[in-house]
Amino acid sequence: MFHINVWLTVNDPANAARVGELLDQCRRMSLQEPGCERYEVFQSEADPAKYLLVETWTSREHWETHRGAEAARTVYLPQVIPLVTREAHICRRIGS
């Protein structure tokens, strides 16, 4: 399994709702991709301009393919990334 968690901070809080809508669209599209085991989007209650993506892929190769798939090409890279600051963490799971 390949795990990545991504913190996104919306640069202009006025765009927070739009970013949430786009991330939900990415989530739905990504869940249809081969190897996507988990793709969840969380919005901070303490700071609505912060989002957390929690992704689990069957392998790193599946995630790398995802980076060039439709969700990334048409929504995430061109529409979300210009509105946010991104902090990604490739992770390993502790315990079972």
C-alpha positions, 0 to 999 in steps of 0.5 A: 500500500502507498499512503499520502496525506496532503494539507491544502491551505486556501490562499484567499479564504473567500475561495474556500467553498469553491476549493471544497467543491473541486476537491469533492469532484476530485475525490469522486473521480479518483475513487474510480481510478485503478488502485485507489483504495481510499480518497477522503477530503476533510475540511478543518472545523477550526480553520475552514481554509484548510483541507486534508486529503487522505489517500491510499493507493494499492501501489506507488505506481498506481498513485503515479498514474493517478497524477496524470489521470483525468482528475489531476489533469482537469481539476486538481492541477489547473483549478485547485493548485493555483488557489492553495498552498500544498504540503504533501506527506508520503506516509507509512502506516504504523500498526495494523 
